[in-house]
Amino acid sequence: MTSLLVIIVLVLLAVALWQLTKIFDLTQVGSSVDNSQVANDNDNNVQGYLMFGFLAFIYILTIYGLFAWGGLVLHTPASEHGALVDSLMNISWVLLFIVQAITQVLIHYFSFKYRGKSGQKALYFADNNKLEAVWSIIPAVVLAGLILYGLYAWTNIMFIDDEEDTVVIELYAQQFKWSARYAGEDNVLGKANVRYIEGINTLGVDMSDPNAQDDIVVSELHIPKGRKVHFKMRSQDVLHSAYMPHFRAQMNCVPGMVTEFAFEPIYTTAEYRELPYMIEKVSHINELRAQKSTKLVASGGTALDPYTFDYLLLCNKICGASHYNMQMKIIVDTPEDYKKWIKEQAILAVQVKEANAPAPAIGNEAPAQDSVIVAPVVAVK
Amino acid sequence: MSAEGHDHGHDHEHEHHHKETFITKYIFSIDHKMIAKQYLITGIIMGIIGIVMSMLFRMQLAWPEESFKIFNVLLGDKWAPDGVMKNDVYLALVTIHGTIMVFFVLTAGLSGTFSNLLIPLQIGARDMASGFMNMISYWMFFLSAVIMLSSLFVEAGPASSGWTIYPPLSALPQAIPGSGMGMTLWLISMAIFIASSLMGSLNYIVTVINLRTKGMSMTRLPLTIWTFFVTAIIGVVSFPVLLSAALLLIFDRSFGTSFFLSDIYIAGEVLHYQGGSPVLFEHLFWFLGHPEVYIVILPAMGLVSEILATNSRKPIFGYRAMIMSVLAIAFLSTIVWGHHMFISGMNPFLGSVFTFTTLLIAIPSAVKAFNWITTLWKGNLQLNPAMLFSIGMISTFITGGLTGIILGDSTLDINVHDTYFVIAHFHLVMGISALYGMFGGIYHWFPKMFGRMMDKNLGYVHFWITAICAYGVFFPMHFIGLAGLPRRYYTNTNFPLFDDLQNVNVLITVFALVGGVFQLVFLYNFFASIFYGKKAVQNPWKSNTLEWTTPVEHIHGNWPGAIPEVHRWPYDYSNPNHDVDFVPQNVPMKPGEEVLHH
């Protein structure tokens, strides 16, 4: 069936092609026969009008795109710095649309307007320094503005103030899985290196480091609303990239070094789900999924689950065969919920001790470890 | 100079009596015109392979859950059992598609073809400075293409870590099967390719500097030659850096060094690597990688400038500004590589510097675009297929170039980096634009290469379908990129978040398939015209440059008699002092004729 369809499509394409050449041939009727394959007045006329038509195509495609697909793009940033990124983005878009709209008109309108006619002579216009200056200086001024705004935003986002009160979390990447390590009550991560990887200590935390004693390792990322989260990223094998599109955040994870990114979430997951744009987006997605489910069920498959929005951490640097499925759910909690959640998580040192214990452990003295005095140094390798 | 040329002309006539064998004429030829054709045809064959690959992975993206017999037919039982493409094969296809299109089609196929064809013909030289080196250059390119294609047939598959081959993924076969033998062959192929490219570039530089005919000063060179010349310089400056990166990667892979690797735990064991950094590789790679996009686009710009002026019957507007902008682009291109690495983990301060230098490139680019548009203004446009592709190139270059202002801004790059937005941007600004330049060049110089004309109506059909499909493919990609869809995902079905993008993906694929299939029109036109095209006249487009003063039939040494002397710039179209609307460069100035341009 598919192959039949393919054949039909190919035949139709061939017919369309033949028709098109025929149309171009017919436009030659009446003109003196020109064997040279060089454009004659008729060609110039036809192609000139087509150029003008192509301008319409570009404009229609742009306007259609804005209406049909404009709603698909990322909306309301979920992080504090996101507004800065988005406003720079919007300013850039306005400028680009103006330039694009004008230049495309000029290109295609000139191609139409000045289409050749025999016996006509072009204007000999070789250079004009004033014009060159105009289109060097105007872009230069506009770009200077964009550069300054961009650098201001970049500096604000990327240079992390160590004095600030932040939640320190390590994002740990491996083929094809994310983990997160919380620094615990001391807010300092214990040292780590892949050479310490052993048993359930899959992140290679140095268990002899005092700072490591209260570290918590999880596979679902919870972060509190309204506090800056300072991510320190590591990878154990190849390059990965921690991409959190709703937070306008991305940083590569590089084996052998620690990279950083920090942002402050401003909507909890529950709040973000209730944003009008997100409600609309999710219902649209669920419509599409329902359609697909009907088809699946009809062909004996199982229906798809309905979708509820969650923030995601995606891998965005090619990292191997299953790169396309390396993700982790991010949940932004209210500060209270976050506190509650973190209390419930098992402490790595305890887990390691339990795993290593030859016999059932006698007492549960792990929480006492929390009182270890913290040295104010960067503890991550 | 002229006398010398004359002697050479006589030499040639003697040579002509020696019977040229098939091998010396068509295979190991040292004639630049034959070498140009060899580059072109090799480039076209590589292009077919690259485009077919893209059609396959576009089908996978549009209909990820379907099975296609064609996958099984083309990829075999191992890679597409039951017609379902495997996930690492998808990555192999995108990797080899990128490598082939960037290096083998748009670098060697474009620059190799037209630099070889036009440099001697347009500057008035009998051949390249070293014909022998030129021949070696082509055959090394051919060898590297063969090695690259043979990597498709090794057991674990070809390189599949993206065309940027970032280690550690490209260094460790444990990380992805393609990083075994496939990657070794990729690196060997590229090393040979770089050697070939260097020999070609040195030849172009030396030829342009030394072998210009009498009167052909640097400011009378056609813009094609200026762009080829500057491109060759960029290549000589930056390609060796990629060679060193490739060599160091070979050391890391095969001899246990740690240039790019450190602290790696994979497949249950800690590897011995210590102290290297993948970020170093990224720096070395992009030190070539970014200039590379200008190596691709500058020759296309030169071809477009020449075609626009000839077919507008007008001087190219702002000839000197065009040269200055090419030089500015060339200089800036070598100091912007870091904009590929804003979020690589390098110091954010460097990001600031690279944002600044990157956005500066928009200035000379704007100068070029506006000069082209002004060239069209009040012209007498001859809308030949070559001209349509050139006008199309201005359009796609602007559309694609403008989004570079977003990607070059480090703040905005954070969120669109490595998404489909990037794919849309670079395919329009360097992929499609350079391809249009190449197509324009082929339609325009086909009579010079093969002595026959291509069919114009097929050319028109080819252009319009290609133009619609190119926008149809890449315009919607901006939107799905802004929706946060990462590139190099085998399927998006694991992310319900992206379910609403699937219809757009289907639309893109439909355009890609139609656009891809319709390149057959070009192929048919090209190959049929070589044998059955209408015989060309000497100067079909009424052009000013010297290549059209050579006879239609190719001869060794290009001109049967003396090399013509040059008396004027190449853009005297519609000069008010002359009755005809073109004045070739070898026409002497009339008594009292003034130079009307700067």
Boltz contact constraints between the chains, C-beta under 6 A:
constraints:
  - contact:
      token1: [A, 20]
      token2: [B, 461]
      max_distance: 6.0
  - contact:
      token1: [A, 21]
      token2: [B, 457]
      max_distance: 6.0
  - contact:
      token1: [A, 21]
      token2: [B, 461]
      max_distance: 6.0
  - contact:
      token1: [A, 24]
      token2: [B, 457]
      max_distance: 6.0
  - contact:
      token1: [A, 24]
      token2: [B, 460]
      max_distance: 6.0
  - contact:
      token1: [A, 35]
      token2: [B, 534]
      max_distance: 6.0
  - contact:
      token1: [A, 37]
      token2: [B, 453]
      max_distance: 6.0
  - contact:
      token1: [A, 37]
      token2: [B, 456]
      max_distance: 6.0
  - contact:
      token1: [A, 37]
      token2: [B, 534]
      max_distance: 6.0
  - contact:
      token1: [A, 38]
      token2: [B, 540]
      max_distance: 6.0
  - contact:
      token1: [A, 39]
      token2: [B, 382]
      max_distance: 6.0
  - contact:
      token1: [A, 39]
      token2: [B, 383]
      max_distance: 6.0
  - contact:
      token1: [A, 39]
      token2: [B, 384]
      max_distance: 6.0
  - contact:
      token1: [A, 44]
      token2: [B, 383]
      max_distance: 6.0
  - contact:
      token1: [A, 47]
      token2: [B, 383]
      max_distance: 6.0
  - contact:
      token1: [A, 61]
      token2: [B, 475]
      max_distance: 6.0
  - contact:
      token1: [A, 69]
      token2: [B, 479]
      max_distance: 6.0
  - contact:
      token1: [A, 72]
      token2: [B, 479]
      max_distance: 6.0
  - contact:
      token1: [A, 72]
      token2: [B, 483]
      max_distance: 6.0
  - contact:
      token1: [A, 72]
      token2: [B, 500]
      max_distance: 6.0
  - contact:
      token1: [A, 73]
      token2: [B, 479]
      max_distance: 6.0
  - contact:
      token1: [A, 73]
      token2: [B, 482]
      max_distance: 6.0
  - contact:
      token1: [A, 73]
      token2: [B, 483]
      max_distance: 6.0
  - contact:
      token1: [A, 74]
      token2: [B, 484]
      max_distance: 6.0
  - contact:
      token1: [A, 85]
      token2: [B, 411]
      max_distance: 6.0
  - contact:
      token1: [A, 88]
      token2: [B, 411]
      max_distance: 6.0
  - contact:
      token1: [A, 89]
      token2: [B, 412]
      max_distance: 6.0
  - contact:
      token1: [A, 92]
      token2: [B, 406]
      max_distance: 6.0
  - contact:
      token1: [A, 96]
      token2: [B, 402]
      max_distance: 6.0
  - contact:
      token1: [A, 100]
      token2: [B, 402]
      max_distance: 6.0
  - contact:
      token1: [A, 103]
      token2: [B, 398]
      max_distance: 6.0
  - contact:
      token1: [A, 106]
      token2: [B, 373]
      max_distance: 6.0
  - contact:
      token1: [A, 107]
      token2: [B, 373]
      max_distance: 6.0
  - contact:
      token1: [A, 107]
      token2: [B, 394]
      max_distance: 6.0
  - contact:
      token1: [A, 107]
      token2: [B, 395]
      max_distance: 6.0
  - contact:
      token1: [A, 110]
      token2: [B, 376]
      max_distance: 6.0
  - contact:
      token1: [A, 110]
      token2: [B, 377]
      max_distance: 6.0
  - contact:
      token1: [A, 111]
      token2: [B, 391]
      max_distance: 6.0
  - contact:
      token1: [A, 114]
      token2: [B, 379]
      max_distance: 6.0
  - contact:
      token1: [A, 114]
      token2: [B, 381]
      max_distance: 6.0
  - contact:
      token1: [A, 115]
      token2: [B, 381]
      max_distance: 6.0
  - contact:
      token1: [A, 116]
      token2: [B, 380]
      max_distance: 6.0
  - contact:
      token1: [A, 116]
      token2: [B, 381]
      max_distance: 6.0
  - contact:
      token1: [A, 116]
      token2: [B, 382]
      max_distance: 6.0
  - contact:
      token1: [A, 120]
      token2: [B, 380]
      max_distance: 6.0
  - contact:
      token1: [A, 121]
      token2: [B, 574]
      max_distance: 6.0
  - contact:
      token1: [A, 121]
      token2: [B, 581]
      max_distance: 6.0
  - contact:
      token1: [A, 122]
      token2: [B, 313]
      max_distance: 6.0
  - contact:
      token1: [A, 122]
      token2: [B, 314]
      max_distance: 6.0
  - contact:
      token1: [A, 122]
      token2: [B, 379]
      max_distance: 6.0
  - contact:
      token1: [A, 122]
      token2: [B, 380]
      max_distance: 6.0
  - contact:
      token1: [A, 122]
      token2: [B, 574]
      max_distance: 6.0
  - contact:
      token1: [A, 123]
      token2: [B, 378]
      max_distance: 6.0
  - contact:
      token1: [A, 124]
      token2: [B, 574]
      max_distance: 6.0
  - contact:
      token1: [A, 124]
      token2: [B, 575]
      max_distance: 6.0
  - contact:
      token1: [A, 124]
      token2: [B, 576]
      max_distance: 6.0
  - contact:
      token1: [A, 126]
      token2: [B, 315]
      max_distance: 6.0
  - contact:
      token1: [A, 126]
      token2: [B, 597]
      max_distance: 6.0
  - contact:
      token1: [A, 127]
      token2: [B, 318]
      max_distance: 6.0
  - contact:
      token1: [A, 127]
      token2: [B, 597]
      max_distance: 6.0
  - contact:
      token1: [A, 127]
      token2: [B, 598]
      max_distance: 6.0
  - contact:
      token1: [A, 132]
      token2: [B, 318]
      max_distance: 6.0
  - contact:
      token1: [A, 132]
      token2: [B, 321]
      max_distance: 6.0
  - contact:
      token1: [A, 135]
      token2: [B, 366]
      max_distance: 6.0
  - contact:
      token1: [A, 135]
      token2: [B, 370]
      max_distance: 6.0
  - contact:
      token1: [A, 136]
      token2: [B, 363]
      max_distance: 6.0
  - contact:
      token1: [A, 136]
      token2: [B, 367]
      max_distance: 6.0
  - contact:
      token1: [A, 139]
      token2: [B, 362]
      max_distance: 6.0
  - contact:
      token1: [A, 139]
      token2: [B, 363]
      max_distance: 6.0
  - contact:
      token1: [A, 139]
      token2: [B, 366]
      max_distance: 6.0
  - contact:
      token1: [A, 140]
      token2: [B, 363]
      max_distance: 6.0
  - contact:
      token1: [A, 143]
      token2: [B, 359]
      max_distance: 6.0
  - contact:
      token1: [A, 143]
      token2: [B, 362]
      max_distance: 6.0
  - contact:
      token1: [A, 147]
      token2: [B, 356]
      max_distance: 6.0
  - contact:
      token1: [A, 147]
      token2: [B, 359]
      max_distance: 6.0
  - contact:
      token1: [A, 150]
      token2: [B, 355]
      max_distance: 6.0
  - contact:
      token1: [A, 150]
      token2: [B, 409]
      max_distance: 6.0
  - contact:
      token1: [A, 150]
      token2: [B, 411]
      max_distance: 6.0
  - contact:
      token1: [A, 151]
      token2: [B, 352]
      max_distance: 6.0
  - contact:
      token1: [A, 153]
      token2: [B, 411]
      max_distance: 6.0
  - contact:
      token1: [A, 154]
      token2: [B, 410]
      max_distance: 6.0
  - contact:
      token1: [A, 154]
      token2: [B, 411]
      max_distance: 6.0
  - contact:
      token1: [A, 158]
      token2: [B, 348]
      max_distance: 6.0
  - contact:
      token1: [A, 194]
      token2: [B, 263]
      max_distance: 6.0
  - contact:
      token1: [A, 194]
      token2: [B, 265]
      max_distance: 6.0
  - contact:
      token1: [A, 194]
      token2: [B, 270]
      max_distance: 6.0
  - contact:
      token1: [A, 195]
      token2: [B, 270]
      max_distance: 6.0
  - contact:
      token1: [A, 197]
      token2: [B, 265]
      max_distance: 6.0
  - contact:
      token1: [A, 236]
      token2: [B, 265]
      max_distance: 6.0
  - contact:
      token1: [A, 237]
      token2: [B, 264]
      max_distance: 6.0
  - contact:
      token1: [A, 237]
      token2: [B, 266]
      max_distance: 6.0
  - contact:
      token1: [A, 238]
      token2: [B, 168]
      max_distance: 6.0
  - contact:
      token1: [A, 238]
      token2: [B, 169]
      max_distance: 6.0
  - contact:
      token1: [A, 238]
      token2: [B, 175]
      max_distance: 6.0
  - contact:
      token1: [A, 239]
      token2: [B, 166]
      max_distance: 6.0
  - contact:
      token1: [A, 239]
      token2: [B, 278]
      max_distance: 6.0
  - contact:
      token1: [A, 245]
      token2: [B, 484]
      max_distance: 6.0
  - contact:
      token1: [A, 248]
      token2: [B, 415]
      max_distance: 6.0
  - contact:
      token1: [A, 250]
      token2: [B, 343]
      max_distance: 6.0
  - contact:
      token1: [A, 250]
      token2: [B, 414]
      max_distance: 6.0
  - contact:
      token1: [A, 250]
      token2: [B, 417]
      max_distance: 6.0
  - contact:
      token1: [A, 251]
      token2: [B, 343]
      max_distance: 6.0
  - contact:
      token1: [A, 252]
      token2: [B, 343]
      max_distance: 6.0
  - contact:
      token1: [A, 252]
      token2: [B, 344]
      max_distance: 6.0
  - contact:
      token1: [A, 252]
      token2: [B, 345]
      max_distance: 6.0
  - contact:
      token1: [A, 254]
      token2: [B, 278]
      max_distance: 6.0
  - contact:
      token1: [A, 254]
      token2: [B, 345]
      max_distance: 6.0
  - contact:
      token1: [A, 255]
      token2: [B, 168]
      max_distance: 6.0
  - contact:
      token1: [A, 255]
      token2: [B, 263]
      max_distance: 6.0
  - contact:
      token1: [A, 255]
      token2: [B, 264]
      max_distance: 6.0
  - contact:
      token1: [A, 256]
      token2: [B, 262]
      max_distance: 6.0
  - contact:
      token1: [A, 256]
      token2: [B, 263]
      max_distance: 6.0
  - contact:
      token1: [A, 259]
      token2: [B, 345]
      max_distance: 6.0
  - contact:
      token1: [A, 284]
      token2: [B, 500]
      max_distance: 6.0
  - contact:
      token1: [A, 285]
      token2: [B, 499]
      max_distance: 6.0
  - contact:
      token1: [A, 285]
      token2: [B, 500]
      max_distance: 6.0
  - contact:
      token1: [A, 288]
      token2: [B, 499]
      max_distance: 6.0
  - contact:
      token1: [A, 307]
      token2: [B, 496]
      max_distance: 6.0
  - contact:
      token1: [A, 314]
      token2: [B, 486]
      max_distance: 6.0
  - contact:
      token1: [A, 316]
      token2: [B, 418]
      max_distance: 6.0
  - contact:
      token1: [A, 316]
      token2: [B, 486]
      max_distance: 6.0
  - contact:
      token1: [A, 318]
      token2: [B, 162]
      max_distance: 6.0
  - contact:
      token1: [A, 318]
      token2: [B, 488]
      max_distance: 6.0
  - contact:
      token1: [A, 320]
      token2: [B, 175]
      max_distance: 6.0
  - contact:
      token1: [A, 320]
      token2: [B, 176]
      max_distance: 6.0
  - contact:
      token1: [A, 321]
      token2: [B, 87]
      max_distance: 6.0
  - contact:
      token1: [A, 321]
      token2: [B, 88]
      max_distance: 6.0
  - contact:
      token1: [A, 324]
      token2: [B, 489]
      max_distance: 6.0
  - contact:
      token1: [A, 324]
      token2: [B, 490]
      max_distance: 6.0
  - contact:
      token1: [A, 324]
      token2: [B, 491]
      max_distance: 6.0
  - contact:
      token1: [A, 325]
      token2: [B, 494]
      max_distance: 6.0
